[in-house]
Amino acid sequence: MEATTRIRLDVSYDGTNFSGWAIQPDRRTVAGVITEALTTIFGADGVSGLTVAGRTDAGVHATGQVCHVDVPTAVWQKVSDSLIRRLARLLPTDVRVRAAVEVPPEFDARFSATFRRYEYRVTDSPYGAEPLRRHDTLAWPRPLNLDALNAAAAGLIGEHDFAAYCKRKEHGTTIRKVTELVWRRDPDGVLVATVQADAFCQAMVRSLVGAMLVVGDGRRPVEWPAGLLKLRERSSAVTVAPAHGLTLVAVGYPSDPAEYGRRAEMTRRLRVPTEA
Protein backbone atom coordinates (compact mmCIF):
# COMPACT_ATOMS: atom_id res chain seq x y z
CA MET A 1 0.00 0.00 0.00
CA GLU A 2 1.32 3.42 -0.96
CA ALA A 3 2.32 5.63 1.95
CA THR A 4 0.20 8.74 2.45
CA THR A 5 0.66 12.05 4.23
CA ARG A 6 -2.07 14.15 5.77
CA ILE A 7 -1.95 17.84 4.92
CA ARG A 8 -3.90 20.74 6.37
CA LEU A 9 -5.19 23.35 3.93
CA ASP A 10 -6.19 26.86 5.01
CA VAL A 11 -8.80 28.12 2.56
CA SER A 12 -10.60 31.36 1.69
CA TYR A 13 -13.47 31.75 -0.73
CA ASP A 14 -16.19 34.05 -1.98
CA GLY A 15 -19.28 31.86 -1.67
CA THR A 16 -21.43 33.91 -4.05
CA ASN A 17 -21.20 31.53 -7.00
CA PHE A 18 -20.82 28.27 -5.09
CA SER A 19 -23.57 25.86 -4.08
CA GLY A 20 -21.93 25.47 -0.69
CA TRP A 21 -18.89 23.45 0.36
CA ALA A 22 -19.95 19.83 -0.15
CA ILE A 23 -19.60 18.13 -3.52
CA GLN A 24 -22.94 17.84 -5.32
CA PRO A 25 -23.71 16.37 -8.75
CA ASP A 26 -23.86 19.00 -11.52
CA ARG A 27 -23.26 21.87 -9.07
CA ARG A 28 -20.26 24.09 -8.54
CA THR A 29 -18.99 23.63 -4.97
CA VAL A 30 -15.87 24.63 -3.08
CA ALA A 31 -14.90 21.03 -2.32
CA GLY A 32 -15.47 20.16 -5.96
CA VAL A 33 -13.06 22.71 -7.40
CA ILE A 34 -10.43 22.04 -4.71
CA THR A 35 -10.62 18.30 -5.34
CA GLU A 36 -10.26 18.86 -9.07
CA ALA A 37 -7.15 21.00 -8.57
CA LEU A 38 -5.58 18.55 -6.11
CA THR A 39 -6.29 15.64 -8.45
CA THR A 40 -4.43 17.41 -11.24
CA ILE A 41 -1.36 17.61 -9.00
CA PHE A 42 -1.52 14.33 -7.09
CA GLY A 43 -3.21 12.08 -9.64
CA ALA A 44 -6.67 10.59 -10.08
CA ASP A 45 -6.19 8.14 -7.20
CA GLY A 46 -3.92 10.35 -5.13
CA VAL A 47 -6.44 12.41 -3.17
CA SER A 48 -8.59 10.92 -0.42
CA GLY A 49 -10.51 11.89 2.68
CA LEU A 50 -11.07 15.60 2.04
CA THR A 51 -12.63 16.75 5.33
CA VAL A 52 -13.65 20.29 6.24
CA ALA A 53 -13.99 22.06 9.59
CA GLY A 54 -17.36 23.59 8.73
CA ARG A 55 -19.58 22.72 5.76
CA THR A 56 -20.77 26.17 4.73
CA ASP A 57 -24.09 26.60 2.93
CA ALA A 58 -24.57 28.08 -0.53
CA GLY A 59 -23.58 31.74 -0.59
CA VAL A 60 -21.63 31.71 2.70
CA HIS A 61 -18.03 32.95 2.54
CA ALA A 62 -14.82 32.00 4.36
CA THR A 63 -11.55 33.69 5.23
CA GLY A 64 -10.50 31.06 7.78
CA GLN A 65 -11.77 27.70 6.57
CA VAL A 66 -9.67 24.60 7.30
CA CYS A 67 -9.71 21.17 5.70
CA HIS A 68 -7.45 18.14 5.56
CA VAL A 69 -6.69 15.61 2.85
CA ASP A 70 -4.49 12.54 2.48
CA VAL A 71 -2.06 12.48 -0.47
CA PRO A 72 0.76 10.18 -1.62
CA THR A 73 3.87 10.86 0.45
CA ALA A 74 6.21 10.54 -2.53
CA VAL A 75 4.36 13.21 -4.51
CA TRP A 76 3.95 15.49 -1.47
CA GLN A 77 7.71 15.47 -0.90
CA LYS A 78 8.22 16.64 -4.48
CA VAL A 79 5.59 19.39 -4.57
CA SER A 80 5.30 20.62 -0.98
CA ASP A 81 7.37 23.76 -1.58
CA SER A 82 5.47 24.71 -4.72
CA LEU A 83 1.97 23.47 -3.90
CA ILE A 84 0.45 26.88 -3.04
CA ARG A 85 1.62 28.42 -6.31
CA ARG A 86 0.44 25.39 -8.29
CA LEU A 87 -3.00 25.61 -6.69
CA ALA A 88 -3.14 29.36 -7.35
CA ARG A 89 -2.76 28.64 -11.06
CA LEU A 90 -5.31 25.83 -11.09
CA LEU A 91 -8.07 27.22 -8.84
CA PRO A 92 -10.68 29.77 -9.90
CA THR A 93 -10.14 33.25 -8.51
CA ASP A 94 -13.00 33.02 -6.00
CA VAL A 95 -11.22 30.34 -3.94
CA ARG A 96 -7.66 30.38 -2.60
CA VAL A 97 -5.60 27.89 -0.63
CA ARG A 98 -3.42 30.13 1.55
CA ALA A 99 -1.39 27.47 3.34
CA ALA A 100 -0.67 23.75 3.10
CA VAL A 101 1.25 22.00 5.88
CA GLU A 102 1.89 18.41 6.89
CA VAL A 103 0.02 17.37 10.04
CA PRO A 104 -0.09 14.19 12.14
CA PRO A 105 -2.54 11.52 10.96
CA GLU A 106 -4.57 12.14 14.14
CA PHE A 107 -5.43 15.65 12.96
CA ASP A 108 -9.05 15.91 11.88
CA ALA A 109 -10.14 19.27 10.48
CA ARG A 110 -13.67 18.70 11.74
CA PHE A 111 -13.41 16.78 14.97
CA SER A 112 -10.10 18.15 16.28
CA ALA A 113 -11.45 21.71 16.18
CA THR A 114 -12.02 23.49 19.48
CA PHE A 115 -14.10 26.34 18.05
CA ARG A 116 -15.52 27.95 14.92
CA ARG A 117 -15.86 31.71 14.64
CA TYR A 118 -18.16 33.49 12.22
CA GLU A 119 -18.87 37.12 11.45
CA TYR A 120 -22.09 38.48 10.03
CA ARG A 121 -22.09 41.94 8.40
CA VAL A 122 -25.18 44.15 8.25
CA THR A 123 -25.64 47.74 7.16
CA ASP A 124 -28.63 49.85 8.15
CA SER A 125 -27.52 52.73 5.96
CA PRO A 126 -30.48 54.23 4.06
CA TYR A 127 -28.60 53.73 0.77
CA GLY A 128 -27.79 50.07 1.47
CA ALA A 129 -24.48 48.23 1.14
CA GLU A 130 -21.44 49.74 -0.51
CA PRO A 131 -21.18 48.29 -4.04
CA LEU A 132 -17.78 46.66 -3.37
CA ARG A 133 -19.17 44.95 -0.24
CA ARG A 134 -22.58 43.96 -1.59
CA HIS A 135 -21.62 40.27 -1.73
CA ASP A 136 -20.71 40.03 1.99
CA THR A 137 -22.92 42.65 3.65
CA LEU A 138 -26.68 42.46 4.22
CA ALA A 139 -28.63 45.68 3.65
CA TRP A 140 -31.24 46.01 6.43
CA PRO A 141 -34.19 48.31 5.65
CA ARG A 142 -34.66 49.62 9.22
CA PRO A 143 -32.35 51.41 11.69
CA LEU A 144 -30.66 49.02 14.14
CA ASN A 145 -29.88 49.72 17.79
CA LEU A 146 -26.49 48.35 18.86
CA ASP A 147 -27.39 48.18 22.56
CA ALA A 148 -30.54 46.18 21.82
CA LEU A 149 -28.61 43.76 19.61
CA ASN A 150 -26.06 43.13 22.35
CA ALA A 151 -28.75 42.75 25.00
CA ALA A 152 -30.40 40.07 22.88
CA ALA A 153 -27.06 38.39 22.21
CA ALA A 154 -26.20 38.16 25.92
CA GLY A 155 -29.10 35.79 26.58
CA LEU A 156 -27.85 33.33 23.95
CA ILE A 157 -24.33 32.84 25.30
CA GLY A 158 -23.58 29.56 27.06
CA GLU A 159 -24.49 25.90 26.56
CA HIS A 160 -28.10 25.51 25.48
CA ASP A 161 -30.34 23.38 23.33
CA PHE A 162 -30.61 25.51 20.20
CA ALA A 163 -33.37 23.40 18.63
CA ALA A 164 -35.40 26.55 17.88
CA TYR A 165 -32.55 27.78 15.69
CA CYS A 166 -31.43 24.57 13.97
CA LYS A 167 -32.41 22.12 11.29
CA ARG A 168 -32.50 18.92 13.32
CA LYS A 169 -30.80 15.85 11.90
CA GLU A 170 -31.66 12.28 12.77
CA HIS A 171 -29.42 10.95 15.56
CA GLY A 172 -27.91 14.43 15.92
CA THR A 173 -28.03 16.89 18.78
CA THR A 174 -28.88 20.58 18.86
CA ILE A 175 -27.01 21.24 22.11
CA ARG A 176 -24.18 23.70 21.50
CA LYS A 177 -21.95 25.94 23.62
CA VAL A 178 -21.76 29.53 22.40
CA THR A 179 -18.68 31.13 23.95
CA GLU A 180 -18.90 34.53 22.25
CA LEU A 181 -21.75 36.48 20.73
CA VAL A 182 -21.29 40.22 20.43
CA TRP A 183 -22.13 43.04 18.02
CA ARG A 184 -20.01 46.05 17.12
CA ARG A 185 -20.47 49.01 14.79
CA ASP A 186 -17.38 49.65 12.71
CA PRO A 187 -16.18 53.15 11.72
CA ASP A 188 -17.90 52.78 8.34
CA GLY A 189 -21.22 52.25 10.13
CA VAL A 190 -21.51 48.54 9.32
CA LEU A 191 -22.73 46.32 12.17
CA VAL A 192 -20.77 43.10 12.65
CA ALA A 193 -21.85 40.15 14.79
CA THR A 194 -19.07 37.85 16.01
CA VAL A 195 -20.33 34.38 16.92
CA GLN A 196 -18.09 31.66 18.33
CA ALA A 197 -19.00 28.17 19.51
CA ASP A 198 -17.54 24.70 19.81
CA ALA A 199 -19.68 23.79 16.79
CA PHE A 200 -22.84 24.89 15.01
CA CYS A 201 -25.76 22.96 13.60
CA GLN A 202 -27.12 23.76 10.15
CA ALA A 203 -28.45 27.30 9.70
CA MET A 204 -27.86 28.08 13.40
CA VAL A 205 -25.76 31.22 12.98
CA ARG A 206 -28.05 32.78 10.40
CA SER A 207 -31.08 31.91 12.51
CA LEU A 208 -29.55 33.57 15.56
CA VAL A 209 -28.76 36.65 13.51
CA GLY A 210 -32.27 36.73 12.10
CA ALA A 211 -33.75 36.64 15.61
CA MET A 212 -31.47 39.38 16.89
CA LEU A 213 -32.08 41.70 13.95
CA VAL A 214 -35.81 41.98 14.69
CA VAL A 215 -34.82 42.95 18.23
CA GLY A 216 -32.34 45.49 16.93
CA ASP A 217 -34.97 47.22 14.81
CA GLY A 218 -37.48 47.27 17.66
CA ARG A 219 -40.01 44.71 16.49
CA ARG A 220 -39.26 42.19 19.26
CA PRO A 221 -38.24 42.63 22.92
CA VAL A 222 -34.65 41.88 23.91
CA GLU A 223 -35.75 38.78 25.86
CA TRP A 224 -37.37 37.13 22.85
CA PRO A 225 -34.37 35.29 21.29
CA ALA A 226 -33.35 33.73 24.61
CA GLY A 227 -36.97 32.82 25.35
CA LEU A 228 -37.02 30.57 22.29
CA LEU A 229 -34.36 28.32 23.88
CA LYS A 230 -37.10 26.55 25.82
CA LEU A 231 -38.48 25.14 22.57
CA ARG A 232 -37.46 21.66 21.43
CA GLU A 233 -38.18 22.11 17.75
CA ARG A 234 -37.39 24.73 15.15
CA SER A 235 -39.33 27.97 15.62
CA SER A 236 -41.34 29.14 12.62
CA ALA A 237 -41.12 32.67 14.04
CA VAL A 238 -37.39 32.87 13.32
CA THR A 239 -36.40 34.11 9.89
CA VAL A 240 -33.03 32.84 8.68
CA ALA A 241 -30.80 35.76 7.69
CA PRO A 242 -29.52 35.68 4.09
CA ALA A 243 -26.37 33.65 3.46
CA HIS A 244 -24.25 36.35 1.84
CA GLY A 245 -23.71 38.32 5.07
CA LEU A 246 -22.00 35.37 6.77
CA THR A 247 -18.27 34.57 6.74
CA LEU A 248 -16.35 31.80 8.54
CA VAL A 249 -13.33 33.71 9.86
CA ALA A 250 -11.47 31.25 12.11
CA VAL A 251 -11.26 27.66 13.31
CA GLY A 252 -9.31 26.82 16.47
CA TYR A 253 -7.29 23.70 17.28
CA PRO A 254 -5.27 22.49 20.29
CA SER A 255 -1.86 24.19 20.45
CA ASP A 256 -0.23 20.83 21.17
CA PRO A 257 -0.46 18.45 18.18
CA ALA A 258 -0.46 15.55 20.63
CA GLU A 259 -3.95 16.66 21.64
CA TYR A 260 -5.48 16.36 18.14
CA GLY A 261 -6.58 12.77 18.58
CA ARG A 262 -7.96 13.23 22.09
CA ARG A 263 -9.92 16.29 21.02
CA ALA A 264 -11.36 14.42 18.03
CA GLU A 265 -12.46 11.52 20.25
CA MET A 266 -14.10 13.89 22.72
CA THR A 267 -15.95 15.79 19.99
CA ARG A 268 -17.42 12.61 18.53
CA ARG A 269 -19.22 11.87 21.75
CA LEU A 270 -22.88 12.76 21.48
CA ARG A 271 -23.86 15.80 23.52
CA VAL A 272 -26.66 15.13 25.99
CA PRO A 273 -28.82 17.61 27.93
CA THR A 274 -27.44 18.66 31.31
CA GLU A 275 -29.73 17.91 34.23
CA ALA A 276 -31.06 21.05 35.91
N, C-alpha and C positions, 0 to 999 in steps of 0.2 A: 504494500500500500504506500502511495506517495505521501511523503511528509508534508504537513501543512502548517502554516503560521497564521495566527489570528492578528488582524490589524484593526485598529480603531480609526474611524474616519470622523472628522469634525466637518459638518456640512451646513451651508447656508442656502436658502432658496426663496425666490419670490413665488408664492403659491398661486398667483392669479390664474395661470394657464395650466395648472395641474389638477387632476382629479384626486388629490390627496397623495399620501405617501405610498400606500400599499399597491402592489401590482394588481392590475385589473385588465381583463381581456379587452382589447380594442380601445383602451383609454390611456392617455398620457399621464404617467405618475412619476413621482420623484424616484421611488425605488426602481421603476422600470428603466429610466434613463441612466441611473447610476450603474445598474446591473449590466446594461448594454455596453457602457464604457469600460467597466472592469473586465467584461468578457473579451473585449477587443485586446486588452493588455495581457490577461492571464490565460486566455483560451476558453473554448466552449465548455470544458469540463473543469475549469480551474477556479470557479467562484462558487462558494457554497455558504449557506447559513446566514445570509444577510439579515441582520436583526437591528431594529431601531429602538431608541430610547422612548420615543413617543410618536405614535402613528397619527400624524396630523390629518385633519379632514380637508376636503377640497377647498381651496382658497386661502387656507391658513399658511402663514409664512414661518420662516425660521432663520435665526442668526446664530443659534447655538445648538443645533441638532447633533446627535451623536449616534453612530451605528457601528456595528462590527461585522466582519466578514472573514471567512477562512480562505486562504489562497495557497497555492503550491510554494513551499519554502524555497525551492531552487529559483523560481521566477522572481519571488519577492526579493531575494538577495541581489538579483541583477537590476531590478527596477526601483528599489526603495528610494534611492536618492533623486530619481527623476519622476516619480509617480505623480506628484502634484502637478507638474508642468504637463505631463502626458494627459492627465485628466482634464486640465484646463483647455487643452486643444480639442478633446473629444466631447466634452459636455456642452449642452446648450448654455447660453449666457444667463439664464434665469436659475441656474443651480451651480454652486461651486463647492468643491472639496478643499477646505482650507488647511487641513493637516491629516497626515496618515502615519500612525506609529504602531510598532509592534507591541502587543500586550500579552499577558499570560493567558493561557487557554481558559482559565477560570473567569476571565472578564466577560461579563454579559451586559451589553449596552442597555438592555431593558431592566433586567432583574438586579444588577449590581448598583443601579442608580439609587442615590439617597434622596434626591429631590429633582423636581422639574420646576422651572420658573418661566412664566409667561408674562407678556405685557399686552395690554389692550389700549389702543389709541382712539380717542374720541374728540372731535371738535364741536363746540356749540356756537362757533362763529356764525353770524347771520349769512355770510357768503359761502359757508361750507368748507370743505377741505381744500388746502392748497393743491393746485394741479399736480405738482411733483410728488405729493404724498397721498394722492387719492386712492392708491391701491393698498395702503396700509393704515388708513385713518377713516373711521366712521364719522360721517356728518350727522349730528343730532339736531333735530329741528327746534328744540326748546332749550332755553338757558339751563345750565346745570350748576347746582350748588355743591362746592367741594366739601364743605363740612357735613352736609347730609349724606353724600356718598361715603365718606369715611365713617360716619356713625353707623350706616347700614353694614359696611364691611366689617366693623368690629365684632358684630354678632355672629359672623360666619367663621371666625378664626377658631381653630382647635380641631379635635377629632370628633366628627359627627357622622351620622348616616345622611348622605346627600342624595337620597333617593328622589327627592322632589326636583333635583337638578340634573339627573342622569338618565341615560337610556340603559335600562337594566338588561344585563345579559344572563342567560341561563348559567347557573352554577357560579356566577360572579357575585361580588359584593360591592355595595355602594358606600361603604364606610371608608372615609379618607381623613387624613390629618392635614389641614391647611395651617401652615406655619407663618405665612405672611399674606396679608391682603390689605393693600393701602393704595389710595389715590393721591396723585399730585397734579398740579397745573404747571406746565413748563412755561418758560419765558415767552414762547410763541402763542400761549393761550391754550394749547392742546392739553386735554386731560389724559393722564396715563394711569391705568390700573396695573399694579404689580401683584401677581398671584403666584404663590409658591406652595407646593405640597409634596408629600412623599410620592404621590401618583394622582392621576385624575381619571375619572371614568368618561365615557364618550359624551361630548357636548357639555361637560360640566362647567368649564371656564366661561364659555359663551352664555350659558344659562345664568350663572352667577352675575355676570356683567349685565345681562338683560334685566335681571331683578333689581340690581342696584341703580340702573339708569332711570327707572320709573320712580325711584325714591329721590334721585338727584334732581329730577325736574318737577318734583312736588306732587306727583299723582298717587304716591303710596307713602305711608308713614315709615320712619326709619326702622321700626321693629318688624316690618313685614317680611323681609328676606329671611331673617333668623327664625321667624315664626313658622316658616314652611318646613323647617328641619324636623318637625314632629311628624310629617307625612311619611308614609312608607311606599309611595309610588310617585311617579313623575307628576308634577303639578301642571295642569293645563293653563294656569294663570301666568306662567313664566314664559316670556318670549325669548327665544334664543337670539342673541346678538349676531349680526352678520359676521361671516368668517373673516372677511378681509381686514378687520381691525386687529386681529390676533396674531401675535408672533411668539414662537418659542425662543427664548433668549438664552437659556442656560440649563444644563443638566449637571448635577453634582454626583461625585463618586468618592469612595473612601480614599483618603490620602495615602494609605498604605496598600499597595497592590496585594499584599497577603490577605487583605480583608475582602477582596472581590468575591471569592467563592462563598464566604460566610454570609455576606450581605445578600447575595443572590438566593441562597437557601432560605434566609429569613423572609425575603420578599415574597417568595412563592407560597408561603403559608397563608391560608385563607384568613382574612380578617373576620373577626366575629364581634358582635355588639358587646360593649362593656356593661356589666351589671351596674345598675344605679345604686 
